[in-house]
Amino acid sequence: MEGILRQIALSVLPVLLAITFHELAHAAVAYRLGDRTAKAAGRLTLNPLVHIDLLGTVILPLALLVLTRGQLVFGYAKPVPINPYNFHNPRKGMALSAAAGPGANLLLALLCALALKWVLLPLAVVAPEGVVVSVLAPLRQMLLVGIVVNLVLASFNLLPVPPLDGGRVLVGLLPPRQAWALQRLEPYGFIIVIILIATGLAYYFIRPLMGAMMALIGVATGGL
């Protein structure tokens, strides 16, 4: 239990940042493309409390973390309200707004990796042992959590199932007839996602995508 509590404590900030920037990116790109719906709803903000859903962001992930001993964690934030009819090109606008969330998470993962390699590791070489143990070691763990959480969030949301971001991006890329057929799955999307997770099928999509993103970060950081 002590290990789980420590894991929770070190994960709170990285998780909040990952969720906040994911949702903010959706709102910011939608606003940039002409839709003020998210801004009017107060979602164009860095305040994490605005984006948190009590059940999906707090209760469900914590319960799964404890019950599965950290083997399975799943949650969700409040969806950002977007009205595609405010875009000049609704399908393109929705696709770009949807892609912004995972894109923000990939960028955050890269920033965590850069901070780890070029700031924290050099400091650990010259800092006193007490500082390394009490300050730098927890920060290192938080940055590692930040990398993993952001890559998982980006990869998971790119599952090609609406209303996840990947589904909405795919709707924007497919020909109209196929896009309409995929979009009709949205009312059942949450159930489909749960089935994919429960059966392990989601793993076969998420793992290679995370691997590709990690390789990209490795190239950008010169190897981590």
C-alpha positions as YAML, in Angstrom:
chain: A
units: angstrom
residues:
- id: 1
  name: MET
  ca: [0.00, 0.00, 0.00]
- id: 2
  name: GLU
  ca: [2.88, 2.38, 0.79]
- id: 3
  name: GLY
  ca: [4.25, 1.88, -2.70]
- id: 4
  name: ILE
  ca: [0.86, 2.64, -4.25]
- id: 5
  name: LEU
  ca: [0.47, 5.82, -2.17]
- id: 6
  name: ARG
  ca: [3.94, 6.97, -3.24]
- id: 7
  name: GLN
  ca: [3.06, 6.22, -6.87]
- id: 8
  name: ILE
  ca: [-0.13, 8.26, -6.55]
- id: 9
  name: ALA
  ca: [1.70, 11.20, -4.94]
- id: 10
  name: LEU
  ca: [4.34, 11.30, -7.67]
- id: 11
  name: SER
  ca: [1.76, 10.88, -10.42]
- id: 12
  name: VAL
  ca: [-0.75, 13.58, -9.46]
- id: 13
  name: LEU
  ca: [1.06, 16.55, -11.03]
- id: 14
  name: PRO
  ca: [2.09, 14.80, -14.28]
- id: 15
  name: VAL
  ca: [-1.43, 13.43, -14.76]
- id: 16
  name: LEU
  ca: [-3.06, 16.83, -14.10]
- id: 17
  name: LEU
  ca: [-0.69, 18.52, -16.55]
- id: 18
  name: ALA
  ca: [-1.30, 15.85, -19.20]
- id: 19
  name: ILE
  ca: [-5.09, 16.15, -18.90]
- id: 20
  name: THR
  ca: [-5.08, 19.95, -18.73]
- id: 21
  name: PHE
  ca: [-2.91, 20.49, -21.80]
- id: 22
  name: HIS
  ca: [-4.79, 17.78, -23.73]
- id: 23
  name: GLU
  ca: [-8.14, 19.48, -23.18]
- id: 24
  name: LEU
  ca: [-6.74, 22.99, -23.55]
- id: 25
  name: ALA
  ca: [-5.26, 22.05, -26.92]
- id: 26
  name: HIS
  ca: [-8.69, 20.92, -28.16]
- id: 27
  name: ALA
  ca: [-10.24, 24.20, -27.02]
- id: 28
  name: ALA
  ca: [-7.42, 26.40, -28.35]
- id: 29
  name: VAL
  ca: [-7.37, 24.89, -31.84]
- id: 30
  name: ALA
  ca: [-11.17, 24.98, -32.07]
- id: 31
  name: TYR
  ca: [-11.11, 28.65, -31.05]
- id: 32
  name: ARG
  ca: [-8.35, 29.36, -33.56]
- id: 33
  name: LEU
  ca: [-10.47, 27.78, -36.30]
- id: 34
  name: GLY
  ca: [-13.50, 29.92, -35.47]
- id: 35
  name: ASP
  ca: [-15.48, 28.03, -32.82]
- id: 36
  name: ARG
  ca: [-15.93, 29.95, -29.56]
- id: 37
  name: THR
  ca: [-18.00, 27.23, -27.84]
- id: 38
  name: ALA
  ca: [-15.19, 25.95, -25.60]
- id: 39
  name: LYS
  ca: [-14.11, 29.48, -24.70]
- id: 40
  name: ALA
  ca: [-17.67, 30.43, -23.78]
- id: 41
  name: ALA
  ca: [-17.81, 27.34, -21.55]
- id: 42
  name: GLY
  ca: [-14.64, 28.42, -19.73]
- id: 43
  name: ARG
  ca: [-12.51, 25.58, -21.14]
- id: 44
  name: LEU
  ca: [-9.84, 27.76, -22.72]
- id: 45
  name: THR
  ca: [-7.84, 27.77, -19.49]
- id: 46
  name: LEU
  ca: [-4.89, 26.17, -17.71]
- id: 47
  name: ASN
  ca: [-6.99, 25.66, -14.57]
- id: 48
  name: PRO
  ca: [-7.08, 21.84, -14.19]
- id: 49
  name: LEU
  ca: [-10.21, 21.94, -12.03]
- id: 50
  name: VAL
  ca: [-12.23, 23.05, -15.04]
- id: 51
  name: HIS
  ca: [-11.22, 19.98, -17.04]
- id: 52
  name: ILE
  ca: [-11.52, 17.35, -14.28]
- id: 53
  name: ASP
  ca: [-14.47, 15.00, -14.08]
- id: 54
  name: LEU
  ca: [-14.84, 13.77, -10.48]
- id: 55
  name: LEU
  ca: [-15.81, 10.24, -11.45]
- id: 56
  name: GLY
  ca: [-13.70, 9.80, -14.58]
- id: 57
  name: THR
  ca: [-10.55, 11.68, -13.54]
- id: 58
  name: VAL
  ca: [-10.37, 10.93, -9.82]
- id: 59
  name: ILE
  ca: [-12.56, 8.11, -8.48]
- id: 60
  name: LEU
  ca: [-12.31, 5.59, -11.33]
- id: 61
  name: PRO
  ca: [-8.51, 5.78, -11.90]
- id: 62
  name: LEU
  ca: [-7.76, 5.64, -8.16]
- id: 63
  name: ALA
  ca: [-10.09, 2.69, -7.66]
- id: 64
  name: LEU
  ca: [-8.51, 0.79, -10.56]
- id: 65
  name: LEU
  ca: [-5.00, 1.69, -9.39]
- id: 66
  name: VAL
  ca: [-5.67, 0.22, -5.94]
- id: 67
  name: LEU
  ca: [-7.77, -2.77, -7.02]
- id: 68
  name: THR
  ca: [-5.37, -3.88, -9.78]
- id: 69
  name: ARG
  ca: [-2.19, -2.86, -7.91]
- id: 70
  name: GLY
  ca: [-1.23, -0.46, -10.67]
- id: 71
  name: GLN
  ca: [-1.73, -2.95, -13.51]
- id: 72
  name: LEU
  ca: [-4.73, -1.16, -15.03]
- id: 73
  name: VAL
  ca: [-5.60, 2.51, -14.90]
- id: 74
  name: PHE
  ca: [-8.34, 4.09, -16.97]
- id: 75
  name: GLY
  ca: [-10.10, 7.42, -16.77]
- id: 76
  name: TYR
  ca: [-11.42, 10.39, -18.67]
- id: 77
  name: ALA
  ca: [-11.80, 14.16, -18.40]
- id: 78
  name: LYS
  ca: [-14.73, 16.40, -19.23]
- id: 79
  name: PRO
  ca: [-15.19, 16.50, -23.01]
- id: 80
  name: VAL
  ca: [-14.46, 19.90, -24.54]
- id: 81
  name: PRO
  ca: [-17.63, 21.24, -26.21]
- id: 82
  name: ILE
  ca: [-17.03, 21.92, -29.90]
- id: 83
  name: ASN
  ca: [-19.60, 22.95, -32.51]
- id: 84
  name: PRO
  ca: [-18.28, 21.86, -35.93]
- id: 85
  name: TYR
  ca: [-20.78, 24.07, -37.73]
- id: 86
  name: ASN
  ca: [-18.79, 27.09, -36.60]
- id: 87
  name: PHE
  ca: [-15.83, 25.92, -38.70]
- id: 88
  name: HIS
  ca: [-15.41, 26.98, -42.31]
- id: 89
  name: ASN
  ca: [-14.84, 23.28, -43.07]
- id: 90
  name: PRO
  ca: [-16.61, 21.24, -40.34]
- id: 91
  name: ARG
  ca: [-14.93, 17.89, -41.03]
- id: 92
  name: LYS
  ca: [-11.45, 19.37, -41.31]
- id: 93
  name: GLY
  ca: [-11.99, 21.59, -38.26]
- id: 94
  name: MET
  ca: [-13.12, 18.65, -36.11]
- id: 95
  name: ALA
  ca: [-10.18, 16.53, -37.27]
- id: 96
  name: LEU
  ca: [-7.65, 19.25, -36.45]
- id: 97
  name: SER
  ca: [-9.26, 20.02, -33.09]
- id: 98
  name: ALA
  ca: [-9.28, 16.32, -32.21]
- id: 99
  name: ALA
  ca: [-5.65, 15.80, -33.25]
- id: 100
  name: ALA
  ca: [-4.54, 18.73, -31.09]
- id: 101
  name: GLY
  ca: [-5.08, 16.80, -27.84]
- id: 102
  name: PRO
  ca: [-2.75, 13.86, -28.58]
- id: 103
  name: GLY
  ca: [-0.34, 16.30, -30.22]
- id: 104
  name: ALA
  ca: [-0.12, 18.31, -27.00]
- id: 105
  name: ASN
  ca: [0.58, 15.12, -25.02]
- id: 106
  name: LEU
  ca: [3.35, 14.10, -27.39]
- id: 107
  name: LEU
  ca: [4.91, 17.54, -26.99]
- id: 108
  name: LEU
  ca: [4.68, 17.31, -23.18]
- id: 109
  name: ALA
  ca: [6.32, 13.87, -23.25]
- id: 110
  name: LEU
  ca: [9.15, 15.34, -25.33]
- id: 111
  name: LEU
  ca: [9.59, 18.25, -22.91]
- id: 112
  name: CYS
  ca: [9.75, 15.82, -19.96]
- id: 113
  name: ALA
  ca: [12.39, 13.79, -21.78]
- id: 114
  name: LEU
  ca: [14.45, 16.89, -22.58]
- id: 115
  name: ALA
  ca: [14.23, 18.10, -18.98]
- id: 116
  name: LEU
  ca: [15.30, 14.66, -17.74]
- id: 117
  name: LYS
  ca: [18.29, 14.37, -20.05]
- id: 118
  name: TRP
  ca: [19.58, 17.93, -20.22]
- id: 119
  name: VAL
  ca: [18.66, 19.31, -16.79]
- id: 120
  name: LEU
  ca: [18.06, 16.63, -14.17]
- id: 121
  name: LEU
  ca: [20.76, 14.10, -15.09]
- id: 122
  name: PRO
  ca: [23.56, 16.72, -15.25]
- id: 123
  name: LEU
  ca: [22.39, 18.16, -11.90]
- id: 124
  name: ALA
  ca: [22.49, 14.69, -10.34]
- id: 125
  name: VAL
  ca: [26.20, 14.45, -11.16]
- id: 126
  name: VAL
  ca: [27.19, 17.62, -9.30]
- id: 127
  name: ALA
  ca: [24.53, 17.92, -6.58]
- id: 128
  name: PRO
  ca: [25.14, 16.73, -3.00]
- id: 129
  name: GLU
  ca: [23.88, 13.22, -2.25]
- id: 130
  name: GLY
  ca: [21.18, 14.53, 0.08]
- id: 131
  name: VAL
  ca: [19.75, 16.74, -2.67]
- id: 132
  name: VAL
  ca: [19.87, 13.87, -5.15]
- id: 133
  name: VAL
  ca: [17.94, 11.56, -2.83]
- id: 134
  name: SER
  ca: [15.40, 14.03, -1.45]
- id: 135
  name: VAL
  ca: [14.79, 16.28, -4.47]
- id: 136
  name: LEU
  ca: [16.22, 15.03, -7.75]
- id: 137
  name: ALA
  ca: [15.15, 11.38, -7.39]
- id: 138
  name: PRO
  ca: [11.44, 12.27, -6.90]
- id: 139
  name: LEU
  ca: [11.65, 14.79, -9.77]
- id: 140
  name: ARG
  ca: [13.20, 12.11, -11.96]
- id: 141
  name: GLN
  ca: [10.32, 9.79, -11.13]
- id: 142
  name: MET
  ca: [7.77, 12.51, -11.91]
- id: 143
  name: LEU
  ca: [9.37, 13.21, -15.28]
- id: 144
  name: LEU
  ca: [9.38, 9.50, -16.12]
- id: 145
  name: VAL
  ca: [5.71, 9.32, -15.12]
- id: 146
  name: GLY
  ca: [5.09, 12.40, -17.26]
- id: 147
  name: ILE
  ca: [6.63, 10.70, -20.30]
- id: 148
  name: VAL
  ca: [4.62, 7.50, -19.84]
- id: 149
  name: VAL
  ca: [1.31, 9.17, -18.94]
- id: 150
  name: ASN
  ca: [1.44, 11.54, -21.91]
- id: 151
  name: LEU
  ca: [2.36, 8.77, -24.34]
- id: 152
  name: VAL
  ca: [-0.40, 6.51, -23.00]
- id: 153
  name: LEU
  ca: [-2.94, 9.35, -23.16]
- id: 154
  name: ALA
  ca: [-1.92, 10.27, -26.70]
- id: 155
  name: SER
  ca: [-1.91, 6.66, -27.92]
- id: 156
  name: PHE
  ca: [-5.16, 5.71, -26.21]
- id: 157
  name: ASN
  ca: [-7.00, 8.74, -27.57]
- id: 158
  name: LEU
  ca: [-5.82, 7.91, -31.08]
- id: 159
  name: LEU
  ca: [-7.83, 4.67, -31.07]
- id: 160
  name: PRO
  ca: [-9.91, 5.01, -34.26]
- id: 161
  name: VAL
  ca: [-13.22, 4.84, -32.41]
- id: 162
  name: PRO
  ca: [-15.44, 7.92, -32.07]
- id: 163
  name: PRO
  ca: [-15.80, 9.84, -29.81]
- id: 164
  name: LEU
  ca: [-12.08, 9.33, -29.11]
- id: 165
  name: ASP
  ca: [-9.78, 11.72, -30.93]
- id: 166
  name: GLY
  ca: [-8.54, 9.07, -33.36]
- id: 167
  name: GLY
  ca: [-12.11, 8.33, -34.43]
- id: 168
  name: ARG
  ca: [-12.83, 11.99, -35.07]
- id: 169
  name: VAL
  ca: [-9.58, 12.42, -37.01]
- id: 170
  name: LEU
  ca: [-10.49, 9.39, -39.11]
- id: 171
  name: VAL
  ca: [-13.98, 10.78, -39.76]
- id: 172
  name: GLY
  ca: [-12.30, 13.91, -41.13]
- id: 173
  name: LEU
  ca: [-10.00, 11.90, -43.41]
- id: 174
  name: LEU
  ca: [-12.37, 9.29, -44.82]
- id: 175
  name: PRO
  ca: [-14.61, 9.85, -47.85]
- id: 176
  name: PRO
  ca: [-18.05, 11.20, -46.83]
- id: 177
  name: ARG
  ca: [-19.91, 7.88, -47.07]
- id: 178
  name: GLN
  ca: [-17.38, 5.94, -44.95]
- id: 179
  name: ALA
  ca: [-17.02, 8.87, -42.56]
- id: 180
  name: TRP
  ca: [-20.78, 8.92, -41.95]
- id: 181
  name: ALA
  ca: [-20.80, 5.16, -41.30]
- id: 182
  name: LEU
  ca: [-17.98, 5.51, -38.74]
- id: 183
  name: GLN
  ca: [-19.60, 8.53, -37.11]
- id: 184
  name: ARG
  ca: [-22.77, 6.52, -36.49]
- id: 185
  name: LEU
  ca: [-20.76, 4.38, -34.04]
- id: 186
  name: GLU
  ca: [-20.24, 7.34, -31.68]
- id: 187
  name: PRO
  ca: [-23.21, 6.56, -29.36]
- id: 188
  name: TYR
  ca: [-21.67, 3.12, -28.79]
- id: 189
  name: GLY
  ca: [-18.07, 4.32, -28.70]
- id: 190
  name: PHE
  ca: [-17.61, 4.11, -24.95]
- id: 191
  name: ILE
  ca: [-18.88, 0.52, -24.88]
- id: 192
  name: ILE
  ca: [-16.58, -0.41, -27.77]
- id: 193
  name: VAL
  ca: [-13.60, 1.12, -25.96]
- id: 194
  name: ILE
  ca: [-14.40, -0.80, -22.75]
- id: 195
  name: ILE
  ca: [-14.59, -4.04, -24.76]
- id: 196
  name: LEU
  ca: [-11.26, -3.28, -26.46]
- id: 197
  name: ILE
  ca: [-9.64, -2.69, -23.08]
- id: 198
  name: ALA
  ca: [-11.23, -5.70, -21.38]
- id: 199
  name: THR
  ca: [-10.24, -8.09, -24.18]
- id: 200
  name: GLY
  ca: [-6.74, -6.65, -24.51]
- id: 201
  name: LEU
  ca: [-7.28, -5.70, -28.16]
- id: 202
  name: ALA
  ca: [-6.55, -2.04, -27.39]
- id: 203
  name: TYR
  ca: [-3.05, -3.11, -26.33]
- id: 204
  name: TYR
  ca: [-2.20, -4.20, -29.88]
- id: 205
  name: PHE
  ca: [-2.92, -0.69, -31.14]
- id: 206
  name: ILE
  ca: [-1.54, 1.32, -28.24]
- id: 207
  name: ARG
  ca: [1.76, -0.54, -27.76]
- id: 208
  name: PRO
  ca: [3.21, -0.06, -31.29]
- id: 209
  name: LEU
  ca: [1.98, 3.54, -31.38]
- id: 210
  name: MET
  ca: [3.68, 4.25, -28.04]
- id: 211
  name: GLY
  ca: [6.80, 2.57, -29.36]
- id: 212
  name: ALA
  ca: [6.80, 4.80, -32.43]
- id: 213
  name: MET
  ca: [6.32, 7.92, -30.29]
- id: 214
  name: MET
  ca: [9.10, 6.85, -27.92]
- id: 215
  name: ALA
  ca: [11.40, 6.30, -30.89]
- id: 216
  name: LEU
  ca: [10.53, 9.78, -32.15]
- id: 217
  name: ILE
  ca: [11.36, 11.25, -28.74]
- id: 218
  name: GLY
  ca: [14.62, 9.30, -28.73]
- id: 219
  name: VAL
  ca: [15.58, 10.84, -32.04]
- id: 220
  name: ALA
  ca: [14.59, 14.34, -30.90]
- id: 221
  name: THR
  ca: [16.59, 14.07, -27.66]
- id: 222
  name: GLY
  ca: [19.60, 12.41, -29.23]
- id: 223
  name: GLY
  ca: [18.85, 9.15, -27.37]
- id: 224
  name: LEU
  ca: [17.43, 8.84, -23.87]
...
